[in-house]
Amino acid sequence: MVFQIGATLLDACVLSVLRGEDTYGYSLTQTLRGSLDISESTLYPVLRRLQKEACLTVRDEAYQGRNRRYYSITEKGMEKAREYRGAWEDFRGRVDGLILGGAAS
Amino acid sequence: MTMNEYIEELKYHLRKMPDDDREDAIEYYFEYLAEAGPEGEAAAIERLGTPQQLAAGIRADAALEALEGGASTRQIQDCYRNADDDVGAASCRPPSMVAQHGGSAKAPGVGQGVKAVWLSVLGAIPRNVLAGFVAGIVIIIVFAVLIGLFAAAVAIMAVGACAIGVSFTLFGETVAAGLFYLGCGLALVPIGWFLWRGVWWVWRHAWRGIAKMFNGIRRKREVRRVAK
């Protein structure tokens, strides 16, 4: 991918995916990797930070004799995700204006 | 490398971190590889990089996290430092997260920010390159100091010799001045000589010491390779 993914954009993506459903680290990583060029170790510090900021909580469930840690979004995380969504629409509009608008004229 | 070997090695490289931070990271990556399943395991390990690389990343993140939490540079260094020596494992937990024992958590200053950047840079350099770099600097410093001391020894002897020479011309005028110069000269020449001998001794042993140090590094690396 040509464009770099910053920490904030990554937060926005993680929170937005978690808005849909609770999920675990591996699955979340694979979901994001389907669209973004991130490494497999990218999400660990992100999830840790979001958890510390109380944007998400974890819950452990037994799965095939081992543990599976699910991440769920909190009310605060929902709020953050809404903010990011607004900011993203604004940002995307501006960049579209520059890149696509510039090319059209 | 199997998943268990990978996790064991990761654990080894994270052993200087505070226990629960390390356990947290280990659990995450254990689960991660388990989720990848037997068929995806090798590919996932491949993409995660070597345990050493992954550990370096985890430690760098932990250092930044601690910095944001207001931990002192010292604590961050203890946490982040390469895990090859076994002295003094200190906690790098931000003070705000530890039981508040009266201390106020200071906001990280610019100096700490610069240090954190340095730590990240150092973390990105492979350890053996770093060791070679440090060893090179040590050798240059030792070399420069010894050359300087050699020059000083030669200079002292030369001054002593000159003083002795001058004293003979002075005896014609005043005996006292002549004796003074002669005495100084006779004292300086042996001082210079002993300094020369001393530096020479250090010179020989310094190279031996440096050679030993390099052998030590190589041995350590071989031991580690064998352990793998």
Interface residues (C-beta under 8 A of the other chain):
Chain A: Y24 G25 Y26 S27 T29 S39 E40 S41 Y44 P45 R48 R49 R66 N67 R68 R69
Chain B: D24 A25 E27 Y28 Y29 E31 Y32 A34 E35 A36 A44 R47 L48 G49 L54 G57 I58 D61 E65
